[in-house]
Amino acid sequence: MRNDYKIGDLVQLLEGVHQDEIPDHRMGVVVGGVDPESDYYPDVFDILFFGNNEPLRFHKMYLEYVVKE
């Protein structure tokens, strides 16, 4: 599965990641990412979860695409 996330992608946070602000459904939209040219990790994305007002930041290894079955 690809993991080149872009703004607007629907994703789900994998089980095992815990943070108080994460809703039970764990689904959200990619709303940003870190500039790959920066000194920060380039594979980190800002995720806005449905029901939250502020995005949270996660490494791509904890994300998966939501696909229609």
mmJSON file of the N, C-alpha and C atoms, coordinates in Angstrom:
{"data_MODEL":{"atom_site":{
"group_PDB":["ATOM","ATOM","ATOM","ATOM","ATOM","ATOM","ATOM","ATOM","ATOM","ATOM","ATOM","ATOM","ATOM","ATOM","ATOM","ATOM","ATOM","ATOM","ATOM","ATOM","ATOM","ATOM","ATOM","ATOM","ATOM","ATOM","ATOM","ATOM","ATOM","ATOM","ATOM","ATOM","ATOM","ATOM","ATOM","ATOM","ATOM","ATOM","ATOM","ATOM","ATOM","ATOM","ATOM","ATOM","ATOM","ATOM","ATOM","ATOM","ATOM","ATOM","ATOM","ATOM","ATOM","ATOM","ATOM","ATOM","ATOM","ATOM","ATOM","ATOM","ATOM","ATOM","ATOM","ATOM","ATOM","ATOM","ATOM","ATOM","ATOM","ATOM","ATOM","ATOM","ATOM","ATOM","ATOM","ATOM","ATOM","ATOM","ATOM","ATOM","ATOM","ATOM","ATOM","ATOM","ATOM","ATOM","ATOM","ATOM","ATOM","ATOM","ATOM","ATOM","ATOM","ATOM","ATOM","ATOM","ATOM","ATOM","ATOM","ATOM","ATOM","ATOM","ATOM","ATOM","ATOM","ATOM","ATOM","ATOM","ATOM","ATOM","ATOM","ATOM","ATOM","ATOM","ATOM","ATOM","ATOM","ATOM","ATOM","ATOM","ATOM","ATOM","ATOM","ATOM","ATOM","ATOM","ATOM","ATOM","ATOM","ATOM","ATOM","ATOM","ATOM","ATOM","ATOM","ATOM","ATOM","ATOM","ATOM","ATOM","ATOM","ATOM","ATOM","ATOM","ATOM","ATOM","ATOM","ATOM","ATOM","ATOM","ATOM","ATOM","ATOM","ATOM","ATOM","ATOM","ATOM","ATOM","ATOM","ATOM","ATOM","ATOM","ATOM","ATOM","ATOM","ATOM","ATOM","ATOM","ATOM","ATOM","ATOM","ATOM","ATOM","ATOM","ATOM","ATOM","ATOM","ATOM","ATOM","ATOM","ATOM","ATOM","ATOM","ATOM","ATOM","ATOM","ATOM","ATOM","ATOM","ATOM","ATOM","ATOM","ATOM","ATOM","ATOM","ATOM","ATOM","ATOM","ATOM","ATOM","ATOM","ATOM","ATOM","ATOM","ATOM","ATOM","ATOM"],
"id":[1,2,3,4,5,6,7,8,9,10,11,12,13,14,15,16,17,18,19,20,21,22,23,24,25,26,27,28,29,30,31,32,33,34,35,36,37,38,39,40,41,42,43,44,45,46,47,48,49,50,51,52,53,54,55,56,57,58,59,60,61,62,63,64,65,66,67,68,69,70,71,72,73,74,75,76,77,78,79,80,81,82,83,84,85,86,87,88,89,90,91,92,93,94,95,96,97,98,99,100,101,102,103,104,105,106,107,108,109,110,111,112,113,114,115,116,117,118,119,120,121,122,123,124,125,126,127,128,129,130,131,132,133,134,135,136,137,138,139,140,141,142,143,144,145,146,147,148,149,150,151,152,153,154,155,156,157,158,159,160,161,162,163,164,165,166,167,168,169,170,171,172,173,174,175,176,177,178,179,180,181,182,183,184,185,186,187,188,189,190,191,192,193,194,195,196,197,198,199,200,201,202,203,204,205,206,207],
"type_symbol":["N","C","C","N","C","C","N","C","C","N","C","C","N","C","C","N","C","C","N","C","C","N","C","C","N","C","C","N","C","C","N","C","C","N","C","C","N","C","C","N","C","C","N","C","C","N","C","C","N","C","C","N","C","C","N","C","C","N","C","C","N","C","C","N","C","C","N","C","C","N","C","C","N","C","C","N","C","C","N","C","C","N","C","C","N","C","C","N","C","C","N","C","C","N","C","C","N","C","C","N","C","C","N","C","C","N","C","C","N","C","C","N","C","C","N","C","C","N","C","C","N","C","C","N","C","C","N","C","C","N","C","C","N","C","C","N","C","C","N","C","C","N","C","C","N","C","C","N","C","C","N","C","C","N","C","C","N","C","C","N","C","C","N","C","C","N","C","C","N","C","C","N","C","C","N","C","C","N","C","C","N","C","C","N","C","C","N","C","C","N","C","C","N","C","C","N","C","C","N","C","C","N","C","C","N","C","C"],
"label_atom_id":["N","CA","C","N","CA","C","N","CA","C","N","CA","C","N","CA","C","N","CA","C","N","CA","C","N","CA","C","N","CA","C","N","CA","C","N","CA","C","N","CA","C","N","CA","C","N","CA","C","N","CA","C","N","CA","C","N","CA","C","N","CA","C","N","CA","C","N","CA","C","N","CA","C","N","CA","C","N","CA","C","N","CA","C","N","CA","C","N","CA","C","N","CA","C","N","CA","C","N","CA","C","N","CA","C","N","CA","C","N","CA","C","N","CA","C","N","CA","C","N","CA","C","N","CA","C","N","CA","C","N","CA","C","N","CA","C","N","CA","C","N","CA","C","N","CA","C","N","CA","C","N","CA","C","N","CA","C","N","CA","C","N","CA","C","N","CA","C","N","CA","C","N","CA","C","N","CA","C","N","CA","C","N","CA","C","N","CA","C","N","CA","C","N","CA","C","N","CA","C","N","CA","C","N","CA","C","N","CA","C","N","CA","C","N","CA","C","N","CA","C","N","CA","C","N","CA","C","N","CA","C","N","CA","C","N","CA","C","N","CA","C"],
"label_alt_id":[null,null,null,null,null,null,null,null,null,null,null,null,null,null,null,null,null,null,null,null,null,null,null,null,null,null,null,null,null,null,null,null,null,null,null,null,null,null,null,null,null,null,null,null,null,null,null,null,null,null,null,null,null,null,null,null,null,null,null,null,null,null,null,null,null,null,null,null,null,null,null,null,null,null,null,null,null,null,null,null,null,null,null,null,null,null,null,null,null,null,null,null,null,null,null,null,null,null,null,null,null,null,null,null,null,null,null,null,null,null,null,null,null,null,null,null,null,null,null,null,null,null,null,null,null,null,null,null,null,null,null,null,null,null,null,null,null,null,null,null,null,null,null,null,null,null,null,null,null,null,null,null,null,null,null,null,null,null,null,null,null,null,null,null,null,null,null,null,null,null,null,null,null,null,null,null,null,null,null,null,null,null,null,null,null,null,null,null,null,null,null,null,null,null,null,null,null,null,null,null,null,null,null,null,null,null,null],
"label_comp_id":["MET","MET","MET","ARG","ARG","ARG","ASN","ASN","ASN","ASP","ASP","ASP","TYR","TYR","TYR","LYS","LYS","LYS","ILE","ILE","ILE","GLY","GLY","GLY","ASP","ASP","ASP","LEU","LEU","LEU","VAL","VAL","VAL","GLN","GLN","GLN","LEU","LEU","LEU","LEU","LEU","LEU","GLU","GLU","GLU","GLY","GLY","GLY","VAL","VAL","VAL","HIS","HIS","HIS","GLN","GLN","GLN","ASP","ASP","ASP","GLU","GLU","GLU","ILE","ILE","ILE","PRO","PRO","PRO","ASP","ASP","ASP","HIS","HIS","HIS","ARG","ARG","ARG","MET","MET","MET","GLY","GLY","GLY","VAL","VAL","VAL","VAL","VAL","VAL","VAL","VAL","VAL","GLY","GLY","GLY","GLY","GLY","GLY","VAL","VAL","VAL","ASP","ASP","ASP","PRO","PRO","PRO","GLU","GLU","GLU","SER","SER","SER","ASP","ASP","ASP","TYR","TYR","TYR","TYR","TYR","TYR","PRO","PRO","PRO","ASP","ASP","ASP","VAL","VAL","VAL","PHE","PHE","PHE","ASP","ASP","ASP","ILE","ILE","ILE","LEU","LEU","LEU","PHE","PHE","PHE","PHE","PHE","PHE","GLY","GLY","GLY","ASN","ASN","ASN","ASN","ASN","ASN","GLU","GLU","GLU","PRO","PRO","PRO","LEU","LEU","LEU","ARG","ARG","ARG","PHE","PHE","PHE","HIS","HIS","HIS","LYS","LYS","LYS","MET","MET","MET","TYR","TYR","TYR","LEU","LEU","LEU","GLU","GLU","GLU","TYR","TYR","TYR","VAL","VAL","VAL","VAL","VAL","VAL","LYS","LYS","LYS","GLU","GLU","GLU"],
"label_asym_id":["A","A","A","A","A","A","A","A","A","A","A","A","A","A","A","A","A","A","A","A","A","A","A","A","A","A","A","A","A","A","A","A","A","A","A","A","A","A","A","A","A","A","A","A","A","A","A","A","A","A","A","A","A","A","A","A","A","A","A","A","A","A","A","A","A","A","A","A","A","A","A","A","A","A","A","A","A","A","A","A","A","A","A","A","A","A","A","A","A","A","A","A","A","A","A","A","A","A","A","A","A","A","A","A","A","A","A","A","A","A","A","A","A","A","A","A","A","A","A","A","A","A","A","A","A","A","A","A","A","A","A","A","A","A","A","A","A","A","A","A","A","A","A","A","A","A","A","A","A","A","A","A","A","A","A","A","A","A","A","A","A","A","A","A","A","A","A","A","A","A","A","A","A","A","A","A","A","A","A","A","A","A","A","A","A","A","A","A","A","A","A","A","A","A","A","A","A","A","A","A","A","A","A","A","A","A","A"],
"label_entity_id":["1","1","1","1","1","1","1","1","1","1","1","1","1","1","1","1","1","1","1","1","1","1","1","1","1","1","1","1","1","1","1","1","1","1","1","1","1","1","1","1","1","1","1","1","1","1","1","1","1","1","1","1","1","1","1","1","1","1","1","1","1","1","1","1","1","1","1","1","1","1","1","1","1","1","1","1","1","1","1","1","1","1","1","1","1","1","1","1","1","1","1","1","1","1","1","1","1","1","1","1","1","1","1","1","1","1","1","1","1","1","1","1","1","1","1","1","1","1","1","1","1","1","1","1","1","1","1","1","1","1","1","1","1","1","1","1","1","1","1","1","1","1","1","1","1","1","1","1","1","1","1","1","1","1","1","1","1","1","1","1","1","1","1","1","1","1","1","1","1","1","1","1","1","1","1","1","1","1","1","1","1","1","1","1","1","1","1","1","1","1","1","1","1","1","1","1","1","1","1","1","1","1","1","1","1","1","1"],
"label_seq_id":[1,1,1,2,2,2,3,3,3,4,4,4,5,5,5,6,6,6,7,7,7,8,8,8,9,9,9,10,10,10,11,11,11,12,12,12,13,13,13,14,14,14,15,15,15,16,16,16,17,17,17,18,18,18,19,19,19,20,20,20,21,21,21,22,22,22,23,23,23,24,24,24,25,25,25,26,26,26,27,27,27,28,28,28,29,29,29,30,30,30,31,31,31,32,32,32,33,33,33,34,34,34,35,35,35,36,36,36,37,37,37,38,38,38,39,39,39,40,40,40,41,41,41,42,42,42,43,43,43,44,44,44,45,45,45,46,46,46,47,47,47,48,48,48,49,49,49,50,50,50,51,51,51,52,52,52,53,53,53,54,54,54,55,55,55,56,56,56,57,57,57,58,58,58,59,59,59,60,60,60,61,61,61,62,62,62,63,63,63,64,64,64,65,65,65,66,66,66,67,67,67,68,68,68,69,69,69],
"pdbx_PDB_ins_code":[null,null,null,null,null,null,null,null,null,null,null,null,null,null,null,null,null,null,null,null,null,null,null,null,null,null,null,null,null,null,null,null,null,null,null,null,null,null,null,null,null,null,null,null,null,null,null,null,null,null,null,null,null,null,null,null,null,null,null,null,null,null,null,null,null,null,null,null,null,null,null,null,null,null,null,null,null,null,null,null,null,null,null,null,null,null,null,null,null,null,null,null,null,null,null,null,null,null,null,null,null,null,null,null,null,null,null,null,null,null,null,null,null,null,null,null,null,null,null,null,null,null,null,null,null,null,null,null,null,null,null,null,null,null,null,null,null,null,null,null,null,null,null,null,null,null,null,null,null,null,null,null,null,null,null,null,null,null,null,null,null,null,null,null,null,null,null,null,null,null,null,null,null,null,null,null,null,null,null,null,null,null,null,null,null,null,null,null,null,null,null,null,null,null,null,null,null,null,null,null,null,null,null,null,null,null,null],
"Cartn_x":[0.847,0.0,0.885,0.486,1.27,1.189,2.152,2.135,2.649,2.335,2.686,1.456,1.133,-0.086,-0.024,-1.214,-1.307,-2.529,-2.566,-3.676,-4.986,-5.958,-7.267,-7.48,-6.415,-6.554,-7.283,-8.173,-8.886,-8.053,-7.711,-6.84,-7.428,-6.884,-7.248,-5.955,-5.968,-4.821,-4.834,-3.698,-3.614,-3.856,-4.368,-4.543,-3.17,-3.143,-1.895,-1.307,-1.807,-1.374,-2.392,-1.918,-2.837,-2.517,-3.558,-3.48,-4.905,-5.076,-6.416,-7.307,-6.738,-7.528,-7.976,-7.532,-7.884,-9.278,-10.223,-11.569,-11.572,-12.599,-12.696,-12.674,-13.253,-13.302,-11.954,-11.042,-9.658,-9.533,-10.572,-10.518,-10.39,-9.629,-9.455,-8.941,-8.656,-8.195,-6.807,-5.934,-4.615,-4.801,-4.357,-4.517,-3.173,-2.09,-0.781,0.323,1.514,2.691,3.882,4.962,6.189,6.974,7.518,8.322,9.489,9.592,10.67,12.065,12.2,13.508,13.878,12.943,13.213,14.045,14.497,15.268,14.358,13.038,12.085,11.859,11.291,11.038,10.107,10.487,9.672,8.434,8.339,7.233,6.179,6.041,5.085,3.964,2.717,1.554,0.614,-0.055,-1.079,-2.411,-3.098,-4.372,-5.45,-6.519,-7.679,-8.723,-8.952,-9.925,-11.325,-12.282,-13.672,-14.124,-14.625,-15.054,-14.034,-12.814,-11.783,-11.649,-11.138,-10.932,-9.485,-8.564,-7.145,-6.532,-5.682,-5.029,-3.981,-3.717,-2.664,-1.626,-0.394,0.713,1.165,1.269,1.68,2.627,3.513,4.388,3.558,3.926,3.158,3.077,3.985,3.946,2.727,2.072,0.891,-0.413,-0.327,-1.507,-1.784,-3.042,-3.408,-4.562,-4.612,-5.689,-7.014,-8.068,-9.419,-9.9,-10.244,-10.69,-12.098,-12.881,-14.232,-14.166,-14.876,-14.847,-16.027],
"Cartn_y":[-1.19,0.0,1.243,2.224,3.458,4.233,5.049,5.877,7.279,7.768,9.125,10.013,10.273,11.006,12.437,12.952,14.346,14.981,16.287,17.023,16.57,16.277,15.833,14.338,13.563,12.109,11.746,10.772,10.247,9.118,9.244,8.266,7.826,6.726,6.235,5.983,6.368,6.155,4.709,4.045,2.646,2.479,1.322,0.991,0.949,1.241,1.213,2.597,3.598,4.981,5.638,6.219,6.785,8.251,9.042,10.46,10.871,11.673,12.03,12.617,13.357,14.059,13.169,11.937,11.043,10.47,10.692,10.14,8.622,7.966,6.507,6.013,6.785,6.333,6.424,7.237,7.34,7.765,8.331,8.748,10.265,10.678,12.097,12.366,13.621,14.076,14.694,14.402,15.028,16.5,17.386,18.825,19.536,18.794,19.417,18.41,18.855,18.021,18.898,18.279,19.009,19.166,20.335,20.605,19.614,18.826,17.829,18.428,19.708,20.367,20.856,20.752,21.246,20.23,20.636,19.74,18.776,18.986,18.125,16.882,15.861,14.623,14.867,14.449,14.735,13.848,12.782,11.842,12.038,13.269,13.597,14.426,14.092,14.748,15.261,16.372,16.936,16.325,15.731,15.056,15.756,16.154,16.739,15.641,15.215,14.167,14.753,14.002,14.438,14.623,15.811,16.135,16.951,17.101,17.915,19.25,20.243,21.572,21.833,21.074,21.282,19.995,20.102,18.898,18.367,17.086,16.431,15.92,15.764,15.416,13.98,13.206,11.812,11.435,10.491,9.933,9.001,8.898,8.101,6.623,6.129,4.715,4.372,5.405,5.187,5.448,5.716,6.048,4.982,4.843,4.001,4.669,4.432,4.984,4.327,5.103,4.555,4.31,3.059,2.696,2.135,2.42,1.908,0.439,-0.391,-1.824,-2.219],
"Cartn_z":[0.0,0.0,0.0,-0.724,-0.801,0.519,0.761,1.96,1.666,0.476,0.077,0.274,1.516,1.853,1.329,0.992,0.551,1.199,1.177,1.786,1.162,2.031,1.588,1.686,1.887,2.002,3.292,3.194,4.354,4.944,6.224,6.867,8.202,8.695,10.02,10.78,12.04,12.904,13.383,13.303,13.695,15.196,15.569,16.983,17.648,18.928,19.672,19.902,19.188,19.384,20.304,21.404,22.391,22.651,22.658,22.993,23.346,24.378,24.855,23.777,22.838,21.833,20.675,20.626,19.522,19.763,18.842,19.015,18.789,19.281,19.175,17.732,16.803,15.406,14.706,15.222,14.747,13.28,12.689,11.283,11.168,10.163,9.936,8.535,8.285,6.975,7.13,6.177,6.157,5.802,6.688,6.444,6.3,6.422,6.266,6.491,6.219,6.423,6.699,7.071,7.358,6.061,5.848,4.658,4.602,3.526,3.439,3.487,3.215,3.242,4.646,5.594,6.941,7.719,8.883,9.748,10.503,10.413,11.09,10.235,10.816,10.09,8.901,7.688,6.503,6.375,7.137,7.001,8.084,8.564,9.617,9.007,9.371,8.79,9.869,9.559,10.438,10.051,11.033,10.809,11.611,10.925,11.591,11.726,12.966,13.223,13.243,12.745,12.739,14.183,14.499,15.853,16.628,16.101,16.75,16.029,16.75,16.163,15.765,16.333,16.061,15.519,14.509,13.986,14.96,14.843,15.606,14.617,15.072,14.174,14.434,13.322,13.425,12.295,12.579,11.559,10.679,9.416,8.455,8.826,9.637,10.015,10.874,11.429,12.26,11.52,10.214,9.426,8.374,8.017,6.889,6.143,4.84,4.033,4.383,4.339,4.46,3.045,2.76,1.419,1.479,0.463,0.358,-0.077,0.636,0.296,-0.545],
"occupancy":[1.0,1.0,1.0,1.0,1.0,1.0,1.0,1.0,1.0,1.0,1.0,1.0,1.0,1.0,1.0,1.0,1.0,1.0,1.0,1.0,1.0,1.0,1.0,1.0,1.0,1.0,1.0,1.0,1.0,1.0,1.0,1.0,1.0,1.0,1.0,1.0,1.0,1.0,1.0,1.0,1.0,1.0,1.0,1.0,1.0,1.0,1.0,1.0,1.0,1.0,1.0,1.0,1.0,1.0,1.0,1.0,1.0,1.0,1.0,1.0,1.0,1.0,1.0,1.0,1.0,1.0,1.0,1.0,1.0,1.0,1.0,1.0,1.0,1.0,1.0,1.0,1.0,1.0,1.0,1.0,1.0,1.0,1.0,1.0,1.0,1.0,1.0,1.0,1.0,1.0,1.0,1.0,1.0,1.0,1.0,1.0,1.0,1.0,1.0,1.0,1.0,1.0,1.0,1.0,1.0,1.0,1.0,1.0,1.0,1.0,1.0,1.0,1.0,1.0,1.0,1.0,1.0,1.0,1.0,1.0,1.0,1.0,1.0,1.0,1.0,1.0,1.0,1.0,1.0,1.0,1.0,1.0,1.0,1.0,1.0,1.0,1.0,1.0,1.0,1.0,1.0,1.0,1.0,1.0,1.0,1.0,1.0,1.0,1.0,1.0,1.0,1.0,1.0,1.0,1.0,1.0,1.0,1.0,1.0,1.0,1.0,1.0,1.0,1.0,1.0,1.0,1.0,1.0,1.0,1.0,1.0,1.0,1.0,1.0,1.0,1.0,1.0,1.0,1.0,1.0,1.0,1.0,1.0,1.0,1.0,1.0,1.0,1.0,1.0,1.0,1.0,1.0,1.0,1.0,1.0,1.0,1.0,1.0,1.0,1.0,1.0,1.0,1.0,1.0,1.0,1.0,1.0],
"B_iso_or_equiv":[0.0,0.0,0.0,0.0,0.0,0.0,0.0,0.0,0.0,0.0,0.0,0.0,0.0,0.0,0.0,0.0,0.0,0.0,0.0,0.0,0.0,0.0,0.0,0.0,0.0,0.0,0.0,0.0,0.0,0.0,0.0,0.0,0.0,0.0,0.0,0.0,0.0,0.0,0.0,0.0,0.0,0.0,0.0,0.0,0.0,0.0,0.0,0.0,0.0,0.0,0.0,0.0,0.0,0.0,0.0,0.0,0.0,0.0,0.0,0.0,0.0,0.0,0.0,0.0,0.0,0.0,0.0,0.0,0.0,0.0,0.0,0.0,0.0,0.0,0.0,0.0,0.0,0.0,0.0,0.0,0.0,0.0,0.0,0.0,0.0,0.0,0.0,0.0,0.0,0.0,0.0,0.0,0.0,0.0,0.0,0.0,0.0,0.0,0.0,0.0,0.0,0.0,0.0,0.0,0.0,0.0,0.0,0.0,0.0,0.0,0.0,0.0,0.0,0.0,0.0,0.0,0.0,0.0,0.0,0.0,0.0,0.0,0.0,0.0,0.0,0.0,0.0,0.0,0.0,0.0,0.0,0.0,0.0,0.0,0.0,0.0,0.0,0.0,0.0,0.0,0.0,0.0,0.0,0.0,0.0,0.0,0.0,0.0,0.0,0.0,0.0,0.0,0.0,0.0,0.0,0.0,0.0,0.0,0.0,0.0,0.0,0.0,0.0,0.0,0.0,0.0,0.0,0.0,0.0,0.0,0.0,0.0,0.0,0.0,0.0,0.0,0.0,0.0,0.0,0.0,0.0,0.0,0.0,0.0,0.0,0.0,0.0,0.0,0.0,0.0,0.0,0.0,0.0,0.0,0.0,0.0,0.0,0.0,0.0,0.0,0.0,0.0,0.0,0.0,0.0,0.0,0.0],
"pdbx_formal_charge":[null,null,null,null,null,null,null,null,null,null,null,null,null,null,null,null,null,null,null,null,null,null,null,null,null,null,null,null,null,null,null,null,null,null,null,null,null,null,null,null,null,null,null,null,null,null,null,null,null,null,null,null,null,null,null,null,null,null,null,null,null,null,null,null,null,null,null,null,null,null,null,null,null,null,null,null,null,null,null,null,null,null,null,null,null,null,null,null,null,null,null,null,null,null,null,null,null,null,null,null,null,null,null,null,null,null,null,null,null,null,null,null,null,null,null,null,null,null,null,null,null,null,null,null,null,null,null,null,null,null,null,null,null,null,null,null,null,null,null,null,null,null,null,null,null,null,null,null,null,null,null,null,null,null,null,null,null,null,null,null,null,null,null,null,null,null,null,null,null,null,null,null,null,null,null,null,null,null,null,null,null,null,null,null,null,null,null,null,null,null,null,null,null,null,null,null,null,null,null,null,null,null,null,null,null,null,null],
"auth_seq_id":[1,1,1,2,2,2,3,3,3,4,4,4,5,5,5,6,6,6,7,7,7,8,8,8,9,9,9,10,10,10,11,11,11,12,12,12,13,13,13,14,14,14,15,15,15,16,16,16,17,17,17,18,18,18,19,19,19,20,20,20,21,21,21,22,22,22,23,23,23,24,24,24,25,25,25,26,26,26,27,27,27,28,28,28,29,29,29,30,30,30,31,31,31,32,32,32,33,33,33,34,34,34,35,35,35,36,36,36,37,37,37,38,38,38,39,39,39,40,40,40,41,41,41,42,42,42,43,43,43,44,44,44,45,45,45,46,46,46,47,47,47,48,48,48,49,49,49,50,50,50,51,51,51,52,52,52,53,53,53,54,54,54,55,55,55,56,56,56,57,57,57,58,58,58,59,59,59,60,60,60,61,61,61,62,62,62,63,63,63,64,64,64,65,65,65,66,66,66,67,67,67,68,68,68,69,69,69],
"auth_comp_id":["MET","MET","MET","ARG","ARG","ARG","ASN","ASN","ASN","ASP","ASP","ASP","TYR","TYR","TYR","LYS","LYS","LYS","ILE","ILE","ILE","GLY","GLY","GLY","ASP","ASP","ASP","LEU","LEU","LEU","VAL","VAL","VAL","GLN","GLN","GLN","LEU","LEU","LEU","LEU","LEU","LEU","GLU","GLU","GLU","GLY","GLY","GLY","VAL","VAL","VAL","HIS","HIS","HIS","GLN","GLN","GLN","ASP","ASP","ASP","GLU","GLU","GLU","ILE","ILE","ILE","PRO","PRO","PRO","ASP","ASP","ASP","HIS","HIS","HIS","ARG","ARG","ARG","MET","MET","MET","GLY","GLY","GLY","VAL","VAL","VAL","VAL","VAL","VAL","VAL","VAL","VAL","GLY","GLY","GLY","GLY","GLY","GLY","VAL","VAL","VAL","ASP","ASP","ASP","PRO","PRO","PRO","GLU","GLU","GLU","SER","SER","SER","ASP","ASP","ASP","TYR","TYR","TYR","TYR","TYR","TYR","PRO","PRO","PRO","ASP","ASP","ASP","VAL","VAL","VAL","PHE","PHE","PHE","ASP","ASP","ASP","ILE","ILE","ILE","LEU","LEU","LEU","PHE","PHE","PHE","PHE","PHE","PHE","GLY","GLY","GLY","ASN","ASN","ASN","ASN","ASN","ASN","GLU","GLU","GLU","PRO","PRO","PRO","LEU","LEU","LEU","ARG","ARG","ARG","PHE","PHE","PHE","HIS","HIS","HIS","LYS","LYS","LYS","MET","MET","MET","TYR","TYR","TYR","LEU","LEU","LEU","GLU","GLU","GLU","TYR","TYR","TYR","VAL","VAL","VAL","VAL","VAL","VAL","LYS","LYS","LYS","GLU","GLU","GLU"],
"auth_asym_id":["A","A","A","A","A","A","A","A","A","A","A","A","A","A","A","A","A","A","A","A","A","A","A","A","A","A","A","A","A","A","A","A","A","A","A","A","A","A","A","A","A","A","A","A","A","A","A","A","A","A","A","A","A","A","A","A","A","A","A","A","A","A","A","A","A","A","A","A","A","A","A","A","A","A","A","A","A","A","A","A","A","A","A","A","A","A","A","A","A","A","A","A","A","A","A","A","A","A","A","A","A","A","A","A","A","A","A","A","A","A","A","A","A","A","A","A","A","A","A","A","A","A","A","A","A","A","A","A","A","A","A","A","A","A","A","A","A","A","A","A","A","A","A","A","A","A","A","A","A","A","A","A","A","A","A","A","A","A","A","A","A","A","A","A","A","A","A","A","A","A","A","A","A","A","A","A","A","A","A","A","A","A","A","A","A","A","A","A","A","A","A","A","A","A","A","A","A","A","A","A","A","A","A","A","A","A","A"],
"auth_atom_id":["N","CA","C","N","CA","C","N","CA","C","N","CA","C","N","CA","C","N","CA","C","N","CA","C","N","CA","C","N","CA","C","N","CA","C","N","CA","C","N","CA","C","N","CA","C","N","CA","C","N","CA","C","N","CA","C","N","CA","C","N","CA","C","N","CA","C","N","CA","C","N","CA","C","N","CA","C","N","CA","C","N","CA","C","N","CA","C","N","CA","C","N","CA","C","N","CA","C","N","CA","C","N","CA","C","N","CA","C","N","CA","C","N","CA","C","N","CA","C","N","CA","C","N","CA","C","N","CA","C","N","CA","C","N","CA","C","N","CA","C","N","CA","C","N","CA","C","N","CA","C","N","CA","C","N","CA","C","N","CA","C","N","CA","C","N","CA","C","N","CA","C","N","CA","C","N","CA","C","N","CA","C","N","CA","C","N","CA","C","N","CA","C","N","CA","C","N","CA","C","N","CA","C","N","CA","C","N","CA","C","N","CA","C","N","CA","C","N","CA","C","N","CA","C","N","CA","C","N","CA","C","N","CA","C","N","CA","C","N","CA","C"],
"pdbx_PDB_model_num":[1,1,1,1,1,1,1,1,1,1,1,1,1,1,1,1,1,1,1,1,1,1,1,1,1,1,1,1,1,1,1,1,1,1,1,1,1,1,1,1,1,1,1,1,1,1,1,1,1,1,1,1,1,1,1,1,1,1,1,1,1,1,1,1,1,1,1,1,1,1,1,1,1,1,1,1,1,1,1,1,1,1,1,1,1,1,1,1,1,1,1,1,1,1,1,1,1,1,1,1,1,1,1,1,1,1,1,1,1,1,1,1,1,1,1,1,1,1,1,1,1,1,1,1,1,1,1,1,1,1,1,1,1,1,1,1,1,1,1,1,1,1,1,1,1,1,1,1,1,1,1,1,1,1,1,1,1,1,1,1,1,1,1,1,1,1,1,1,1,1,1,1,1,1,1,1,1,1,1,1,1,1,1,1,1,1,1,1,1,1,1,1,1,1,1,1,1,1,1,1,1,1,1,1,1,1,1]
}}}
